[in-house]
C-alpha cells in the first residue's frame, strides 16, 4: 500500500508539472466518483408490488497489477448511497393499500479478477477475465431524508450476494496517453442472503431468507485520458422468489434492479 501511495503522489505531481504521462509498466490505478440511476422492482405472480428509483452517489478504486507479461490481477472496491423514491403497498390480511415513501440505500462491492491480455496488433488488446465478487447493501424502508428516521411502516433489509465473474475486455489505444476500453461480464451467483428486521412493525428482528439465484450482467464503455478516466455502465441484479423463512410466514418475491451510471476520476 505504501508503494501504491508513493506512485499516486508521483503521478499527481507529474500531471501538474506536465511530465510524461506514459503508463507504468507494472500497474494501473483508477480512483473515481460514481453517479447512477438505480431502479429496483419486486413482483409477485406477474404483478408489481414495489418500485424504487432515484440517484445513488459514491466512490470507487481499482488497482491492476501485472503478474507476468500477459497475466494481470485486478481488484476493485466501491461504495454508493442515496435516498430512493418508494412506490408500493401496505399489506394486511385482506387488502393492499398503495403507499409512497422513501428508502435509504447504502451499498458496497468488492471484486477480484484475473485477466489474460492477448495482443491483437496495432496495440489493441483483448482480455478474457474471471474472478469472484461480493456485493452487499442495506435498504431502510419508510425513511425521511436527513433524519435517518424510520416511519411507522419502516423496517430494514440487509442483502448480500457472492458471485463468480466471467467477462471479456477490449482495449484500443489512441496514443501514448489515451485509450478506449469496453467490457462485458456475467455475474453468476454462488450464494444469496437476506436478513430482515421487522421489530419496528411488531415482527421478528431476525427473518432469514435465501433469494433465488439469477445470472446478471454488466457492460462498461470508457476513455482513459491520462490522468483522467471517464466511463458509462449498465448493470443488472436479479433474484427469483425465495422460499419461506423458518417460521413459514415470510418470503422475498421476485426482485430485480437496473443501474445506469457514470464514473469520472483519475487514472495512473
N, C-alpha and C positions, 0 to 999 in steps of 0.2 A: 504493500500500500504506500510506503514511503517513496518508492521508485515512481509509482504512478503519479503521486502528488508532485514530485520534483519535475517530472516530464510535463505535467499540466502547467506548472508555473513557467517553465521554459517556453512552451508553446504559446502561452499568452503574451509573454514578453516579446517573442519573435513576431507575433502578429501585430503588436503595437509599434514595433520598430521597422516593419516592412521586410523582415528577414525571409529567407526561402521557406516556403510552406510545404515542401515535399513531405509526404507521409513517412513516419518512422517505419523501419523495415520489420520490426518485431511486434508491434501492437497498433491498435486503433481504438481511440477512446471517444465516445459521444456522450454529451451531457445536454439534456433538453427539457423544455417545458411541454406540457400536454394540454390541449383543449379538445373535448369531444362531446358529441351529442349521444346520449345514452337513452335507449328505448327498450323498456322491459315490459313483457306481457305474460299473463297467466291465463290459461284456458282450461275448461272442463267440458268434455263432450262436444267440442267444437265451438262453444260459446265463450266469449272473452269475459273473464272475471276482473282482471286488473290490468291497467296500463299506467306505466310510469315513464315520464320522459323529461329531459332537460339537460343542461350542460354540466359536465364534470371538468375539473381542473386539477392539474398535478404536475409531477416532475419525474424524470427517469434518468438512468445512466446505463451505458452499455460498454463493455470492455472486451475486445477481441485480442487474443494472444496467439502468436504463431508458434506452433509446436514443431513443425517441420516446414519445408518449403511450401507444401501444399495443404497441410493439415492445420486447421485453426480451431481454437476453443473460444467460445463466446458466452459471456454471462450478462444478464440483464435484470434490472430491478426497477419497478415503477410503483408510484402511489398516486391515487386520484381521490377526489372528494367533491361533494356538491349536494345541493338540495333539488329534488325532483318533484314534479307535479304528479300527484296520485289521483287516479280516476278509477274507482272500484265500487265495491258494495259492502254494506254491513249485512252479515248473515245471521239470521236467527232460525229457530226450528221450523218456522212456517213462512218466511218471506226473505227476499233480497231487497235491500233499500240502497239506491245509489248514494255514494259518498265521495266527496272530494277533499283532499288534504295535501300534505307534503310528506315526502320520505327523505330522510337523511341517508346518504350513501357514502361509505368510505371503503375503498378497495386497494389491494396491493397485488403485485405479481412478482415472482422470482422464476427465472428460466436459465437453463444451461444447455448449450448446443455444441456439437462437434461437426465441423464442416470440412469438405474436401474441395479445394479450389482448383478447377480444371481450366487451363488456358484455352481460349477459342481462337486466338490470333488477333492481331491489331490491338492487343492489350485487354481485350474483353475476357471476362471470367464467368464461368458457370459453376455454381457451388451447391451441390446437394448437401443437406444437413439434417441432423436428427438430435433429439435430446429429451429432456424432461422439464416440466414446469409445474408450478403450483400457483393457484390464484385463490384469494380469499377476500371476502367483503362482508360488510355489516349493513343491513337495512334496518333503520329505525323508523317505523311507520307512525303516521299521525303526529308530526312534529311541527314546531313553529320556528321559522328561520331566526337564528341568532340566540334563541333562548335554550336550545337543547331540551325543550320541553316535550314530554310525551303526553299526548292528549288522552282523552277519555277512552278512545278505542285503539290506542297505540300499543305496540309491542316490538320486540327486537328479534331479528333473524341473523344468524351467523352462518355463512356459506363457505365451503372450501371445495376445491377440485384439484386432484392430481392427475396430470395427463402426459402422454408421450407426444413428441413433436416430430413431424416429418415434413420437410419442405425443400424448396429449390429457390436459389437466388441468382440473379443475373446482374453483373456489374459492367458498366460501359464507361471507360474513362474518356473525358472530353479534352483534358490537357493534364499537366502535372499537378494542378491544384484542384481540379473539378472532376466529378464522376456522377453519373446517373446510376441508380440501382432500383431493382424491382424484385419482390419476393412474394411467394405464396406458401402457406403452410397449413397443414391439417393438425388439429389438436385432438388426440384420441384419448378419451377419459379412462383412467385406471381406477379411480375411487372418488365418489362424491359424498359429501356430508353436509347436513343442515341441522342446526340446533335452534330451537325457538323458545324464547322466554315470554310466556303468556301471563306472568304474575300480575301485570297491570290491568289485565281484563279478567281477573279472578280465575285464571287457569294455571296449569303447572309451569314451572320455570325451566324444565329440562326435557322438552319434547325433542326426540332424536329421530331423524329421518334420513333416508338414502335416496335422493332423486336419481332417476334413471339416467343411463349413460347415452349420450348422443355426440357423435363426432362433429366438431365445429371447425371454423376456418378463419384465416386472416390473410389479408393482402396489403402490401405496402408499396408505395412508389415514392422515391425521394431523390434529392440532389445534395451531394456533399460538395460544397464550395468552400474549401478550407480558408478560414476556420469555421464557416457557417454550415449547418445542416438543416434541411427543410424536408419534411415528408408528409404525405397523406396516407391514411389507412382506413380499412374497413374490416370489421371483425364481428363474429357471431358467437353466441353462447346458447346452449340448448340442453334441456333436461326433460326427459319424459316423466310421467306421473310416478311418484314414489309409492311404496307400499305403506300400509298403516304403521303407526308407531306402536310401541309395546302395549299401550292402553287400548288400542283398537279404535281410537276416536279421530286421530289426526292424520292427514296426508298432505303432500305437496302436489298440486296439479301440474300439468304440462306447463313448462316455463321456458322462455327464450328471451334473448337480448340481441339487439343490433347496435353496433357502435361505429360511428363515422367520426374521424378525428384528424387532427394535425399536430405535428411536432416541430418545434424550432429550437435550435440550440447551437452548440459548438462541437466541432469535430477536430481531433488532433491525430 
